Amino acid sequence: MKAMILAAGRGERMRPLTDNTPKPLLLVAGKPLIQRHIEALVEAGIVDLVINHAWLGEKIEAELGDGSRYGAHITYSPEGEQALETGGGIFRALPLLGEDPFLVINGDIVTDFPLGTLPDRLDGLAHLVLVPNPEHHPEGDFTLEMEQVGHASRQRYTFSGIGVYHPRLFTDCRDGVFPLAPLLRQAMDQGLVTGELYEGLWIDVGTVDRLQQAGAFMTGIEPRNPLK
């Protein structure tokens, strides 16, 4: 299975840190966010990686290169000056991802989710990892009942930014800027999205405060950190 790391966000909420450094290269406990994902994917046996980028993308390519020093093979999907959002970014990268289901992970999370346990075959169009709602997102995103993911108004969990998608999810899409969530909701309405709840380490580092909190937390657990 191939994997894509989403790394095209501008990181507006993390300025001024992201004025000269792309968000995926910000350090958590002395290591770039995106490097932690690469190492975790390689540990899971997933070595064929695609990384999209926009803002300061040349710095991401310069830092990571072809991925060989991590035991990976990295190809890049540049989006130019304007990021294409999650849906548009994945759609642009489809020629690099192939015809089989592929894993996608947000570049701005810290987690010890065991990526190697994700399915490499799907009965539907997507499989999502959900997490308990953090304080900054108490309303959640999606429901989970008997491994089926939905978007009803009852008890919802937060989408972790980790999922496996079939290319057919994007069948009716066109190149351009568009979000992923509407595609997922359409697939949910057809019963084509499965999922699981993960209650381990997961931190969304979308703000400077949460980046600092993640760094402090990871420093404390670094000796037993499975992403190390």
Secondary structure as UniProt FT lines:
FT   STRAND          3..6
FT   HELIX           12..14
FT   TURN            15..18
FT   HELIX           23..25
FT   STRAND          27..28
FT   TURN            29..30
FT   STRAND          31..32
FT   HELIX           33..43
FT   TURN            44..45
FT   STRAND          48..53
FT   TURN            55..56
FT   HELIX           57..64
FT   TURN            65..66
FT   HELIX           68..70
FT   STRAND          73..78
FT   TURN            80..81
FT   HELIX           85..97
FT   STRAND          102..106
FT   TURN            107..108
FT   STRAND          109..111
FT   HELIX           115..117
FT   STRAND          126..131
FT   TURN            135..136
FT   TURN            138..139
FT   STRAND          142..145
FT   TURN            146..147
FT   STRAND          148..150
FT   STRAND          157..165
FT   HELIX           167..170
FT   TURN            171..172
FT   HELIX           181..189
FT   TURN            190..191
FT   STRAND          193..197
FT   STRAND          202..204
FT   HELIX           208..221
FT   HELIX           222..224
FT   TURN            226..227
//
